[in-house]
Amino acid sequence: MNANVPEHWNISVGPSNWFALRHPSGWNSQTDGNILHLTSSDHRISLTLHCIWLEDSVQRLEDHSLLLEEIFPVRRNVESLASLEIAQENIGVQGEAVLGPDTPWWKRALAPQTWRRWRIRAIKCESLCVMVIYLQGDEFDPEADTIMRLVMQSIEFSEPLADPPSMFANRVLKIARSQFPGYVCELDDLLQLQLGESKINLFNVYRRYANSPDQFDKIVQPALDTLHDVQNWGTTRLEPSLDDIRDRIMPMLYPESTWQEQFPEFAAQPWIGGLMILYVVDETDAYWYIRDDLIGPWGVSIEDIHTIAIQNLNAYFEENTMELMLTGEPSGAQLLLPERPDAYNSARLLSESFHLSMQEFLGREFVVGLPNRDFFVAVSLTSDEIIEQVRAKIVDDYERIDHPLTRRLLLVSSDGVSEFVGRNK
């Protein structure tokens, strides 16, 4: 890290865990595909980092690498910038441009025909190029300019770099076709790999891989083995009676947007924070989701399934005790989090009896973050500063870890669970 970058600044991780950088606390960080957006708390500074995977033939950055014709077709007063003091090759230019209304949000500033100052940098690390776009205000702001340079000089790239999602998926597809030549094996645009009659979404597999690119085989092979094993399941296992699976039905939280786009056939109920409650059948080495078409023949409602699932959830944690770690001072903010990951850790927030147990440690009301399926962190309402630190960590984990759930914070009280919007002063 650059010696001039304040150590108390927060860390944000880029797409696919390709890089990390520091920025002032309070800034908003959000990943959208291959783009990382950073915005200061006062909205005075807006920074966009767009990741591009280069062709093998690209050895060095050139002026055309900055894509000025595409990003700022109407521009003037363009001049080169001094290189950043980092290990990676980088180039940059600045100038003025007219930003029209039909441009992406990160290029919109004011009305059309208003000339706005901008800076673009390209940073190359192996086959990865990070395009950094910074829109400035009408007047030069030396403080903002210094902050932006420190943010960029704090960038650190992962070693080794993970393949981009499409390249990773094609590697998996090639292995699957090699190992299972007797099955039709296809890959769709949503990173869903089909083997015979079964499908697996490679999204969460990719997230695990992006955090440990050198563990490709160790991460991918179990997923392929499970997908292959499903081919041998008979009708009684894929379309069981309710009595056969009653004691193995468990609740599972899932992002509403992903459920709507990819798995609308799975039985679900809305919860809060942009989450849905789905229901799974727990197998020895895997679980599968209950579909809507199974519930009708069982002669029960989804509310009945929910009741069964919560009963099983409570029984599961009676048998598999959740060890919790409590940190902080008794008179100050306290944090409560599970000692080890479990596929049903986040779902335990659906249990009212678990709320009562947590209230003994954190008070009648407390905040909970659910960045992914296997983990949660709960914090008492004692300190706004600690809550904001937790929020930043939740966002970071949500962007990086597999099985992501939500970047929002939730509030648990005697009235139940709701979305946390801030403390009443």
C-alpha positions in Angstrom: 0.0 0.0 0.0 1.2 3.5 -0.8 2.8 5.0 2.4 0.7 8.2 2.0 -2.7 6.5 2.1 -4.4 6.8 5.5 -4.6 3.4 7.2 -8.0 4.2 8.7 -9.6 4.4 5.2 -12.0 1.6 4.2 -11.1 -1.2 1.7 -13.2 -2.0 -1.3 -12.6 -5.0 -3.5 -13.1 -4.9 -7.2 -15.0 -7.3 -9.5 -13.8 -11.0 -9.4 -11.5 -10.0 -6.5 -9.1 -8.7 -9.1 -7.9 -5.8 -7.0 -8.5 -3.9 -3.7 -8.1 -0.2 -3.0 -8.7 2.2 -0.1 -11.0 5.1 0.2 -12.3 7.4 2.9 -14.9 5.9 5.3 -18.4 6.8 4.5 -18.0 6.4 0.8 -20.5 4.2 -1.1 -19.0 1.2 -2.9 -21.1 -0.9 -5.3 -20.2 -3.5 -7.8 -22.2 -3.9 -11.0 -20.8 -6.7 -13.2 -17.3 -5.7 -14.2 -17.7 -2.2 -12.8 -16.9 -0.8 -9.4 -18.6 2.5 -8.5 -17.3 4.7 -5.7 -19.1 7.8 -4.5 -18.2 10.1 -1.7 -20.8 10.6 1.1 -21.4 14.2 -0.1 -21.7 13.0 -3.7 -18.9 15.5 -4.6 -16.6 12.8 -5.9 -17.7 10.0 -8.3 -15.3 7.3 -9.5 -16.0 4.4 -11.9 -13.6 1.6 -12.4 -14.4 -0.6 -15.4 -12.6 -3.9 -15.8 -11.7 -5.1 -19.3 -10.1 -8.4 -20.1 -7.6 -7.8 -22.8 -6.7 -10.0 -25.8 -3.4 -11.9 -25.5 -2.1 -9.7 -28.4 -2.3 -6.5 -26.3 1.2 -6.1 -24.8 1.2 -2.4 -23.9 -1.4 0.3 -23.3 -1.8 2.8 -26.1 -3.8 6.0 -26.3 -6.6 4.1 -28.0 -6.8 1.9 -24.9 -8.6 4.8 -23.2 -11.6 4.5 -25.5 -12.1 8.3 -25.7 -14.2 8.1 -28.9 -16.7 5.8 -27.1 -16.8 7.5 -23.7 -16.4 11.2 -24.6 -17.1 11.6 -28.3 -17.5 15.4 -27.9 -14.3 16.6 -26.1 -11.8 19.4 -26.0 -8.6 20.5 -24.2 -7.3 16.9 -23.9 -3.9 16.5 -22.4 -1.8 13.7 -20.9 -1.5 13.0 -17.2 1.6 12.0 -15.3 1.6 8.3 -14.5 0.5 7.0 -11.1 3.2 5.9 -8.7 2.3 2.2 -8.8 4.0 -0.9 -10.0 1.6 -1.5 -12.9 1.8 0.1 -16.3 -0.7 3.0 -16.5 -1.5 6.0 -18.7 -4.0 8.8 -18.4 -5.5 11.9 -20.0 -7.8 14.7 -18.9 -10.0 17.1 -20.7 -13.5 18.5 -21.0 -16.5 16.9 -22.6 -20.2 17.5 -23.3 -22.3 14.9 -21.5 -25.6 14.2 -23.1 -28.8 12.7 -21.5 -28.5 9.4 -23.4 -25.3 8.3 -21.7 -24.8 5.9 -18.7 -25.4 7.4 -15.2 -21.6 7.6 -14.5 -21.3 10.0 -17.4 -24.3 12.2 -16.6 -23.6 15.3 -14.7 -25.7 18.4 -15.7 -27.7 19.4 -18.7 -26.5 18.7 -22.3 -24.0 21.2 -23.8 -22.4 21.8 -20.4 -18.7 21.2 -20.6 -17.5 19.1 -17.7 -13.9 18.2 -16.7 -12.9 14.6 -16.6 -10.0 12.3 -16.1 -9.5 8.8 -17.5 -6.7 6.4 -16.5 -6.0 2.9 -17.7 -4.1 0.5 -15.5 -2.8 -2.8 -16.9 -2.0 -5.9 -14.8 -1.3 -8.9 -17.0 -4.5 -9.4 -19.1 -6.6 -7.1 -17.0 -7.1 -3.4 -17.8 -8.9 -1.2 -15.3 -10.4 1.9 -16.8 -10.8 4.6 -14.2 -13.2 7.5 -15.0 -13.4 10.5 -12.7 -15.9 13.4 -13.4 -14.9 16.7 -11.8 -17.0 19.8 -10.9 -17.1 23.1 -12.6 -14.2 24.4 -10.5 -10.9 22.7 -9.8 -11.0 21.1 -6.3 -7.5 20.5 -5.1 -8.6 18.5 -2.1 -10.8 16.2 -4.2 -7.9 15.8 -6.7 -5.5 14.7 -3.9 -8.0 12.2 -2.5 -8.6 10.7 -5.9 -4.9 10.3 -6.6 -4.4 8.6 -3.2 -7.3 6.3 -3.8 -5.8 5.2 -7.2 -2.3 4.8 -5.8 -3.6 2.5 -3.1 -4.7 -0.1 -5.7 -3.3 -3.6 -5.1 -3.9 -6.5 -7.5 -4.5 -10.1 -6.6 -1.9 -12.8 -7.4 -2.8 -14.8 -9.4 -5.7 -13.0 -11.2 -8.8 -15.1 -11.5 -10.1 -15.8 -15.0 -13.2 -13.7 -15.9 -16.6 -15.5 -15.5 -17.0 -16.5 -19.1 -13.5 -17.9 -19.4 -13.9 -19.8 -16.1 -17.3 -21.2 -17.2 -15.8 -22.4 -20.5 -13.0 -24.1 -18.6 -15.6 -25.9 -16.5 -17.6 -26.9 -19.6 -14.5 -28.4 -21.2 -13.7 -30.5 -18.2 -17.3 -31.6 -17.9 -17.4 -32.8 -21.5 -14.2 -34.6 -21.0 -15.2 -36.4 -17.8 -18.8 -37.2 -18.8 -18.8 -37.8 -22.6 -22.0 -39.8 -22.4 -24.1 -36.8 -21.5 -25.2 -33.7 -23.4 -23.3 -30.8 -21.7 -24.2 -27.2 -22.5 -23.6 -23.7 -21.0 -26.0 -20.8 -21.2 -25.5 -17.1 -20.9 -26.5 -17.1 -17.2 -23.5 -19.3 -16.3 -25.8 -22.3 -15.9 -24.1 -25.6 -16.8 -26.5 -28.4 -18.0 -25.4 -32.0 -17.7 -28.0 -34.4 -19.1 -31.2 -33.4 -17.3 -29.6 -31.5 -14.5 -28.4 -28.0 -14.1 -26.0 -26.2 -11.8 -25.5 -22.4 -11.5 -21.8 -21.7 -11.7 -22.2 -18.2 -10.1 -21.4 -19.4 -6.5 -18.7 -21.8 -7.7 -17.1 -18.8 -9.5 -17.2 -16.7 -6.4 -15.3 -19.3 -4.4 -12.8 -19.6 -7.3 -12.4 -15.8 -7.5 -11.2 -15.8 -3.9 -8.8 -18.7 -4.5 -7.8 -18.9 -8.2 -5.1 -21.4 -7.5 -7.7 -23.8 -6.1 -9.6 -24.3 -9.4 -9.6 -28.1 -9.4 -10.4 -28.4 -5.7 -13.4 -26.0 -6.1 -14.8 -27.2 -9.4 -14.5 -31.0 -9.1 -17.0 -31.4 -6.2 -19.6 -29.3 -8.1 -19.2 -31.5 -11.2 -19.4 -34.7 -9.1 -22.6 -33.6 -7.4 -24.1 -32.6 -10.8 -23.2 -36.1 -12.2 -24.6 -37.9 -9.1 -28.0 -36.3 -9.6 -28.3 -38.1 -12.9 -28.6 -41.3 -10.9 -31.4 -40.1 -8.7 -34.7 -41.9 -9.4 -38.2 -40.5 -9.6 -38.8 -41.3 -5.9 -36.0 -39.0 -5.0 -36.8 -36.2 -7.4 -40.6 -36.4 -6.8 -40.9 -37.8 -3.3 -44.0 -37.9 -1.0 -44.1 -35.3 1.8 -43.8 -38.1 4.4 -40.5 -39.2 2.9 -38.9 -35.8 3.3 -40.9 -34.1 6.0 -38.0 -34.2 8.6 -35.5 -32.9 6.0 -37.2 -29.7 4.8 -35.3 -26.6 5.7 -35.7 -22.9 5.0 -33.1 -21.1 2.9 -32.9 -17.3 2.3 -32.3 -16.2 -1.3 -32.0 -12.8 -3.2 -35.4 -12.0 -4.7 -33.9 -10.7 -7.9 -32.0 -13.9 -8.6 -35.0 -16.1 -7.7 -37.2 -14.1 -10.1 -34.7 -14.2 -13.0 -33.4 -17.8 -12.7 -35.5 -20.0 -10.4 -39.2 -18.8 -10.4 -40.3 -22.4 -10.3 -39.0 -22.8 -6.8 -41.6 -22.4 -4.0 -40.9 -19.2 -2.2 -42.3 -16.5 0.1 -41.3 -12.9 0.4 -39.3 -11.8 3.5 -37.6 -8.4 4.0 -34.4 -6.7 2.7 -34.9 -7.9 -0.9 -34.9 -11.5 0.3 -37.1 -14.5 -0.3 -37.6 -17.6 1.8 -37.1 -20.8 -0.3 -37.3 -24.4 1.0 -34.8 -27.1 0.4 -34.6 -30.8 1.1 -31.4 -31.6 2.9 -29.5 -34.6 1.5 -26.3 -36.2 2.9 -24.0 -34.2 0.7 -26.2 -31.6 -1.0 -29.7 -30.0 -0.9 -32.3 -29.4 -3.6 -35.1 -26.8 -3.8 -38.7 -27.6 -3.5 -40.7 -26.7 -6.6 -44.2 -25.3 -6.8 -45.4 -28.3 -8.7 -44.5 -30.6 -5.8 -46.6 -28.8 -3.1 -50.0 -29.2 -4.8 -50.0 -33.0 -4.9 -48.9 -33.1 -1.2 -52.2 -31.4 -0.3 -50.5 -28.7 1.8 -50.0 -24.9 1.5 -46.6 -23.1 1.4 -47.4 -21.8 4.9 -47.5 -25.5 6.1 -44.2 -26.1 4.5 -42.8 -23.0 6.2 -44.0 -24.3 9.6 -42.4 -27.6 9.0 -39.1 -26.0 7.9 -38.8 -23.7 11.0 -39.5 -26.7 13.2 -36.7 -28.6 11.5 -34.4 -25.6 11.6 -34.7 -25.3 15.4 -34.2 -29.1 15.7 -31.1 -28.9 13.5 -29.4 -26.3 15.7 -30.4 -28.2 18.9 -28.4 -31.1 17.4 -25.7 -29.0 15.8 -25.1 -26.3 18.4 -24.2 -22.9 16.8 -21.2 -21.6 18.6 -21.3 -17.8 18.8 -18.5 -15.3 19.4 -19.4 -12.2 21.4 -17.0 -9.3 21.1 -17.0 -5.8 22.6 -17.4 -4.2 26.0 -20.4 -4.8 28.2 -21.0 -1.1 28.5 -20.4 -0.4 24.8 -21.2 -1.9 21.3 -21.2 -5.6 21.2 -21.0 -7.9 18.1 -22.3 -11.5 17.9 -21.4 -13.8 15.0 -21.1 -17.5 14.4 -17.8 -19.2 15.0 -18.0 -21.3 11.9 -19.9 -21.2 8.6 -23.0 -23.3 8.0 -25.5 -23.4 5.1 -28.3 -22.6 7.5 -26.7 -19.9 9.6 -28.5 -17.0 7.9 -31.8 -18.8 7.8 -31.7 -19.0 11.6 -32.8 -15.4 11.6 -36.2 -16.7 10.7 -36.5 -18.3 14.1 -38.3 -16.3 16.8 -36.7 -18.4 19.5 -33.3 -17.5 18.2 -34.2 -13.8 18.4 -34.9 -14.2 22.1 -31.5 -15.9 22.6 -29.7 -13.1 20.8 -31.6 -10.4 22.8 -30.1 -11.7 26.0 -26.7 -10.6 24.7 -27.5 -7.5 22.5 -30.6 -6.0 24.0 -34.2 -5.8 22.9 -33.3 -4.3 19.5 -30.2 -5.0 17.4 -28.9 -4.8 13.9 -28.1 -7.8 11.7 -26.1 -8.1 8.5 -26.6 -11.1 6.2 -23.9 -10.8 3.5 -24.2 -14.5 2.5 -25.9 -17.8 3.2 -23.3 -19.1 5.7 -22.7 -16.0 7.9 -24.3 -13.2 9.8 -23.1 -10.5 12.2 -25.4 -8.9 14.8 -24.5 -5.7 16.6 -26.1 -3.8 19.4 -27.6 -0.3 18.8 -25.1 1.3 21.1 -22.7 2.9 18.6 -23.6 4.5 15.2 -19.9 4.3 14.3 -19.7 0.6 14.9 -22.9 0.0 12.9 -21.4 1.9 10.0 -18.2 -0.1 10.2 -20.4 -3.3 10.1 -22.3 -1.9 7.1 -19.1 -1.4 5.2 -17.9 -4.9 6.0 -21.2 -6.4 5.0 -21.1 -4.6 1.6 -17.5 -5.8 1.0 -18.4 -9.4 1.9 -21.6 -9.3 -0.2 -19.6 -8.3 -3.2 -16.9 -11.1 -2.8 -18.3 -14.2 -1.0 -20.2 -17.0 -2.7 -24.0 -17.4 -2.0 -24.5 -13.6 -1.5 -27.7 -12.5 0.1 -28.1 -8.7 0.8 -26.0 -5.7 1.4 -28.8 -4.1 3.5 -28.9 -4.2 7.3 -31.9 -5.6 9.2 -33.4 -4.6 12.5 -34.5 -7.3 15.0 -36.9 -6.2 17.7 -39.8 -7.5 19.8 -42.0 -6.8 16.7 -40.0 -9.1 14.4 -37.5 -8.3 11.6 -37.6 -5.2 9.5 -35.1 -3.3 7.3 -32.8 -1.0 9.3 -32.9 2.6 8.2 -31.0 4.2 11.0 -31.4 5.0 14.7 -33.8 7.6 16.0 -31.7 10.3 17.7 
